[in-house]
Amino acid sequence: MGTTVKARESDALFSKILADRLINTRFQSIVELESGTVVAYEALSRGPVDTEFHNPTALFERAHELDRVTDLDLSCWLSSVRTATEQGFTTAHTLFVNVEPGSLRRSDLADTPHPPAAAVLEVTERALMNDPSGLLYAIDRARALGYRIAIDDLGADPASLALLPLLAPDLIKLDMALIRERPGQDAARVMSAVAAHAERTGAVVLAEGVETEKHRVTARALGATYGQGWLFGRPVAEVPNAAALTGITFPADPAVTVSPSGTPYEVVAPMRTPRLSNRALLVEMSIFLESRALASGNSAVVLSTFQHQRNLTPDTRRRYRALAETAGLVAVYMAGDAEIERDSRIRVAQIGPTDPLLDEWDIVVLTADFAAVLAAREVNPSNHAEGSYEFVLTHDRDLATAAALTLINRLPT
């Protein structure tokens, strides 16, 4: 009985916090690692002091339990914007604000209060893996409003490394475990992927959880130019002279997300000369690419189209079940009931009767250090038994990413 009463009181307190807008904002400094100069602050949300919900983890856990994450996120957003406005954050990119993708999909987003200057929005890699199509749509909306995009906690989930080019963040925040724990192959993989992405796009790298000089050295070795953590100070309620902050320096123009329209074949065929093949060769090529993904473990993303359900043979099902056990994201696309077990980690998307994807045999594989797309279109769909296809095979990461976006866009949210 006591536990039930306590739970009800806790739920009532949570509801009161939202109803009465009792969220308060603290600011944690972000510094340029070489000079130690404070250039920006991240807005952090807290519940009332001396309550269980002053802890942000407890606050958001209860929001998830009550299915009120979007409501809480809006309250946190309003508090952050109001406090930043009051304290004079008037220079671009001096303010970082955390946001849930669901909030960016609100119909009234344009009418919601915004910071006094262009800000950096932080999304977690968890959101990228949970709902990639929904997140990409949300990010497009945010960029249209002038925000820069940061991906938070990179490295906590290895599969996010493969999805990095799809999100095309302007800033990458390295997970604190990379800074604090003993270096290993996972850290080396993250370092390589981040360095390649930053070199290709001009993305800025920031390290979280810097608490010692040793952490600062490690952060710079991992490619970070900015950092935050208790080495540079605890979160504060008031920022002295916020208007004088210089902000994050972005060397590149804002990233532009590749349009997710079309199909993999429509993306790659104009860029590479298609060749003629039969179905048997495509099967073997697909199996080879699947094996590369399997060898990459949990950093792999595999997106495959099968035209019709009948092409998902028992052998293919076994291969994809094995892939889904280890890969970060596996999705299949087809017309008809895929008959995939409910407890499987395979994501399924239906191909509509008028979708040009129905005539294609595609597989896209993205890992931290490998990219490939096999895109084929049936020559005569009315004579499926003939099994003749025009195909393109490329390992160009930009083309593979563009092809992946056409399929990610078709995943149910």
C-alpha positions in Angstrom: 0.0 0.0 0.0 2.8 2.4 0.9 4.6 1.8 -2.4 1.3 2.5 -4.3 0.7 5.8 -2.4 4.3 6.9 -3.0 4.0 6.2 -6.7 0.8 8.2 -6.9 2.4 11.1 -5.1 5.4 10.9 -7.4 3.2 10.9 -10.5 1.2 13.9 -9.1 4.5 15.8 -8.5 5.6 15.1 -12.1 2.3 16.3 -13.5 2.5 19.5 -11.3 6.0 20.2 -12.6 4.7 20.2 -16.2 1.5 22.0 -15.4 3.1 24.8 -13.4 6.3 24.9 -15.6 8.6 24.2 -12.7 11.5 23.1 -14.9 14.6 25.2 -14.3 17.7 25.6 -16.5 21.4 25.3 -15.7 24.3 26.0 -18.1 27.4 24.0 -18.6 30.4 25.6 -20.2 31.9 24.4 -23.5 35.5 25.4 -24.1 38.1 25.5 -26.9 40.4 22.7 -25.7 43.7 24.3 -26.9 43.2 27.6 -25.2 40.7 26.8 -22.5 38.5 29.7 -23.6 34.7 29.3 -22.8 32.9 29.8 -26.1 29.4 28.4 -25.5 27.1 26.8 -23.0 24.8 23.8 -23.0 21.3 24.3 -21.4 20.6 21.5 -18.9 17.1 20.9 -17.5 16.3 20.1 -13.9 13.2 19.6 -11.8 12.6 21.5 -8.6 15.5 21.3 -6.0 14.9 18.9 -3.1 12.7 16.6 -5.2 13.4 13.3 -6.8 13.0 15.0 -10.2 15.9 17.4 -9.7 17.8 14.5 -11.2 17.3 14.7 -15.0 17.6 10.9 -15.4 14.7 10.4 -13.0 12.8 13.2 -14.7 13.0 11.6 -18.2 12.5 8.1 -17.0 9.2 9.0 -15.4 8.2 10.8 -18.6 8.9 7.6 -20.6 6.8 5.6 -18.1 3.9 8.0 -18.4 4.3 8.5 -22.2 4.8 12.2 -21.7 8.3 12.6 -23.2 7.1 15.2 -25.7 5.3 17.2 -23.0 8.4 17.2 -20.8 10.7 18.1 -23.7 8.5 21.1 -24.6 8.7 22.3 -21.0 12.5 21.9 -21.0 12.7 23.7 -24.3 10.6 26.6 -23.1 12.6 27.0 -20.0 15.9 26.9 -21.9 14.8 29.5 -24.4 13.3 31.8 -21.8 16.4 31.6 -19.6 18.8 32.0 -22.5 16.9 35.1 -23.7 16.9 36.7 -20.3 20.6 36.1 -19.9 21.5 37.6 -23.3 22.6 34.7 -25.5 22.6 36.9 -28.6 25.6 35.5 -30.5 25.1 32.6 -32.9 26.1 29.1 -31.8 26.7 30.0 -28.1 23.8 28.0 -26.9 23.3 24.2 -27.1 19.8 22.8 -26.5 18.8 19.1 -26.2 15.7 18.1 -28.0 13.7 14.9 -28.6 12.9 14.2 -32.3 9.2 14.0 -31.5 9.3 17.7 -30.5 10.8 18.6 -33.9 7.8 17.0 -35.6 5.2 19.1 -33.8 2.8 20.9 -36.2 3.3 24.1 -34.4 7.1 24.0 -34.4 7.5 27.3 -36.3 5.3 29.1 -33.8 7.1 27.7 -30.8 9.5 30.3 -29.0 13.0 30.0 -30.3 16.4 31.2 -28.9 17.5 34.8 -29.6 20.3 33.6 -31.9 21.0 30.6 -34.0 21.5 27.6 -31.7 22.9 24.1 -31.8 20.4 21.3 -31.3 21.5 18.1 -29.7 19.9 14.7 -30.6 21.1 11.4 -29.2 22.3 8.5 -31.2 19.6 6.5 -29.5 17.0 8.5 -31.4 19.0 7.7 -34.6 18.7 4.0 -34.1 15.2 3.9 -32.7 13.5 5.9 -35.5 15.9 6.8 -38.3 13.3 8.0 -40.8 11.4 10.1 -38.2 14.7 11.6 -37.0 15.8 12.6 -40.5 12.5 14.3 -41.2 12.8 16.2 -37.9 16.3 17.3 -38.6 15.3 18.6 -42.0 12.6 20.8 -40.3 15.2 22.1 -37.7 17.7 22.9 -40.4 15.0 24.8 -42.3 14.7 27.0 -39.2 18.4 27.8 -39.2 19.7 25.4 -36.5 23.0 23.5 -36.5 22.7 19.8 -35.6 24.9 17.9 -33.0 24.7 14.2 -32.4 25.2 13.4 -28.8 27.0 10.4 -27.1 28.5 9.1 -30.3 30.3 5.8 -29.7 27.8 4.5 -27.1 26.2 2.4 -29.9 28.6 1.3 -32.6 25.8 1.1 -35.3 25.5 4.8 -35.2 28.9 5.2 -36.8 27.5 3.7 -40.0 24.5 6.0 -39.9 26.6 9.1 -39.3 26.6 10.2 -43.0 22.8 9.9 -43.2 22.3 12.4 -40.4 25.3 14.6 -41.6 25.7 16.4 -38.2 27.5 19.7 -38.0 29.0 18.7 -34.7 29.8 15.3 -33.1 29.8 14.9 -29.3 32.0 12.0 -28.3 30.6 9.7 -25.6 32.4 10.3 -22.3 33.3 6.6 -22.0 35.7 7.1 -25.0 37.5 9.8 -23.0 37.6 8.0 -19.6 38.1 4.3 -20.4 41.2 2.4 -21.4 41.6 2.7 -25.2 40.5 -0.4 -27.2 39.5 -1.4 -30.7 36.0 0.2 -30.2 37.7 3.5 -29.4 40.0 3.1 -32.4 37.0 2.4 -34.6 35.1 5.5 -33.4 38.2 7.6 -33.8 38.7 6.4 -37.4 35.1 6.9 -38.4 34.8 10.4 -36.8 38.1 11.5 -38.4 36.9 10.4 -41.8 33.6 12.1 -41.4 35.1 15.3 -40.1 37.6 15.4 -42.9 35.0 14.8 -45.5 32.3 17.2 -44.2 34.1 19.7 -41.9 32.1 18.6 -38.9 33.3 19.9 -35.5 34.2 17.4 -32.8 33.5 18.0 -29.1 34.4 15.7 -26.2 32.1 15.2 -23.2 33.0 14.3 -19.6 36.4 16.0 -19.5 37.3 16.0 -15.8 41.1 15.8 -15.7 44.0 17.0 -17.7 44.5 13.5 -18.9 41.0 13.5 -20.3 41.8 16.7 -22.1 44.8 15.1 -23.7 42.8 12.0 -24.7 40.0 14.2 -26.1 42.4 16.1 -28.4 44.0 12.8 -29.5 40.5 11.6 -30.5 40.2 14.7 -32.8 38.1 16.9 -30.5 38.7 20.7 -30.7 36.1 21.5 -28.1 35.2 19.9 -24.7 33.0 20.1 -21.7 33.1 18.6 -18.2 33.8 19.4 -14.6 37.5 20.2 -15.4 36.0 23.5 -16.8 33.4 24.1 -14.2 30.1 22.8 -12.8 26.7 23.8 -14.3 25.7 27.3 -13.3 22.3 29.2 -13.0 23.7 32.4 -14.4 26.2 33.0 -17.2 28.3 36.1 -16.8 28.3 38.3 -19.9 26.7 35.7 -22.2 26.5 38.3 -25.0 30.4 38.4 -25.2 30.7 34.6 -26.0 32.2 34.0 -29.4 30.4 30.7 -30.1 31.4 27.5 -31.9 33.3 28.1 -35.1 31.9 25.9 -37.9 34.4 25.7 -40.8 31.8 24.4 -43.2 28.4 25.7 -44.4 25.4 24.1 -42.8 25.0 20.5 -43.9 22.3 19.7 -46.4 20.5 16.4 -46.1 20.4 14.5 -49.3 16.8 14.2 -50.6 15.4 10.8 -49.8 13.2 10.6 -52.9 13.5 8.0 -55.6 15.0 4.5 -55.3 18.5 3.1 -55.0 18.7 2.3 -58.7 17.4 5.8 -59.6 20.2 7.3 -57.4 23.2 5.3 -58.6 22.4 4.4 -62.3 22.9 7.9 -63.6 26.3 8.0 -61.9 27.6 4.6 -63.0 27.1 2.6 -66.2 24.6 -0.2 -65.6 25.5 -3.8 -66.7 23.3 -6.8 -67.5 23.0 -9.7 -65.1 20.8 -12.7 -64.2 19.1 -13.3 -60.9 21.6 -16.1 -59.9 24.6 -13.7 -60.0 22.7 -11.0 -58.1 22.0 -13.6 -55.4 25.7 -14.4 -55.0 26.7 -10.8 -55.0 24.1 -10.1 -52.3 25.3 -12.9 -50.2 28.9 -11.6 -50.5 27.8 -8.1 -49.3 25.8 -9.7 -46.4 28.9 -11.5 -45.3 30.8 -8.3 -45.2 28.1 -6.8 -43.0 28.1 -9.9 -40.8 31.9 -9.6 -40.3 31.5 -5.9 -39.2 29.3 -6.9 -36.3 27.2 -4.3 -34.6 28.4 -1.4 -36.6 26.6 -2.7 -39.7 23.5 -1.3 -41.4 21.9 -3.6 -44.0 18.9 -2.4 -46.1 17.6 -4.9 -48.7 14.7 -5.0 -51.2 13.2 -8.3 -52.4 10.4 -7.2 -54.7 7.9 -9.9 -53.6 7.6 -12.0 -50.4 8.3 -15.2 -52.4 11.9 -14.0 -53.0 12.5 -14.2 -49.2 13.4 -17.9 -49.3 14.0 -20.0 -46.2 17.8 -19.8 -46.7 17.5 -16.0 -47.0 15.5 -15.8 -43.9 18.1 -17.7 -42.0 20.9 -15.4 -43.2 18.9 -12.3 -42.2 18.1 -13.6 -38.8 21.8 -14.2 -38.2 22.5 -10.6 -39.5 19.9 -9.1 -37.2 21.4 -10.8 -34.2 24.7 -8.8 -34.6 24.1 -5.9 -37.0 23.0 -2.5 -35.7 20.1 -2.1 -38.2 18.6 -4.6 -40.6 15.6 -3.8 -42.8 13.9 -5.6 -45.6 11.4 -4.3 -48.1 8.9 -6.3 -50.2 5.3 -6.7 -51.3 3.3 -9.2 -49.3 3.5 -10.5 -45.8 7.2 -11.0 -44.9 6.2 -13.5 -42.1 9.0 -12.3 -40.0 8.8 -13.4 -36.3 7.6 -10.7 -34.0 10.6 -11.0 -31.7 13.0 -10.7 -34.6 15.2 -7.5 -34.8 14.5 -7.3 -38.5 12.5 -4.2 -39.5 10.0 -4.7 -42.3 8.6 -2.2 -44.8 5.9 -2.9 -47.4 6.4 -1.9 -51.0 3.2 -0.5 -52.6 1.9 -1.7 -55.9 2.8 1.6 -57.7 6.2 2.1 -56.0 9.0 1.7 -58.6 11.0 -0.1 -55.8 8.8 -3.1 -56.7 10.9 -3.7 -59.8 14.3 -3.5 -58.0 16.7 -5.8 -56.3 18.8 -3.7 -53.9 21.1 -4.2 -51.0 22.9 -1.3 -49.2 25.6 -2.1 -46.6 27.1 0.7 -44.5 29.6 0.1 -41.7 32.1 2.3 -40.0 34.7 1.4 -42.6 32.8 -0.1 -45.5 30.1 1.0 -47.9 28.5 -0.7 -50.9 25.2 -0.6 -52.8 24.1 -3.2 -55.3 21.1 -1.7 -57.2 19.4 -3.7 -59.9 16.2 -3.1 -61.9 14.3 -5.9 -63.7 14.5 -5.6 -67.5 11.0 -7.1 -68.0 8.9 -7.2 -64.9 6.1 -8.9 -66.8 8.4 -11.9 -67.4 9.8 -12.3 -63.9 10.8 -15.9 -64.6 13.4 -14.7 -67.1 15.3 -13.0 -64.2 17.1 -10.5 -66.2 18.3 -7.3 -64.5 20.4 -4.2 -65.2 22.6 -3.5 -62.2 25.1 -1.2 -60.7 27.6 -2.1 -57.9 29.5 0.7 -56.3 31.5 1.2 -53.1 31.3 5.0 -53.2 30.2 6.0 -49.7 28.3 9.1 -50.9 26.3 7.1 -53.4 25.7 4.3 -50.8 24.5 6.9 -48.3 22.1 8.5 -50.9 20.7 5.1 -51.8 20.3 4.2 -48.1 18.3 7.5 -47.6 15.8 6.4 -50.2 15.1 3.2 -48.2 15.3 4.7 -44.7 12.6 7.1 -45.8 10.3 4.2 -46.4 10.6 2.7 -43.0 7.5 3.0 -40.8 7.9 5.4 -38.0 
